[in-house]
Each structure stands twice: as C-alpha cells, then as structure tokens.
Amino acid sequence: MSDEPTPRRFLTVEQAAEELNVKSSLIRALIKTGELRAIQIGGRGMWRIGRQDVEDYVSEAYRRTAERIAAGELMDEREPDAE
C-alpha cells in the first residue's frame, strides 16, 4: 500500500490556476466562457473544478494548438522569418 495521499477530486480556482501556471482571473474567465467546466458548491457558491475537467481542458488545448500548427497559423518563435 502507498503512503501517498489520494488526490482530491476537485480543485479550487486558485489550485487550478497553480496547476496550469496561470492567474486565478484567467481560470474564472475560462469558467465564465464555458471553456473550463466547473461547479458551484455551498451557500456562497464557491467554484470547484474537477481534476478530469482540467485534464480535458489541457487535451483540448493541445488539439487546438496542433490544428493551428498544421494550418500554418503558428510558428516557432525561435525560427527566423523566411524571406
């Protein structure tokens, strides 16, 4: 048996921001636009984000990025301009 604690099912806005290395305001904006699924729990309506929802958001971001690269919309910042 492992002594590691079981990861929590839900993250706070702040924990999700830390996980994605972004500001809490961006997490709130993603929730508001529906890009990141979240639920409100408790009398004060505290937002909670499921760990799987964070993983799903990351997977979708990878997919969108790959599409943009394939379409030639994104370049590596280190590549010199082709002229």
Secondary structure as UniProt FT lines:
FT   STRAND          10..11
FT   HELIX           13..20
FT   HELIX           24..33
FT   STRAND          39..41
FT   TURN            42..45
FT   STRAND          46..50
FT   HELIX           51..70
FT   TURN            71..72
FT   TURN            77..78
//
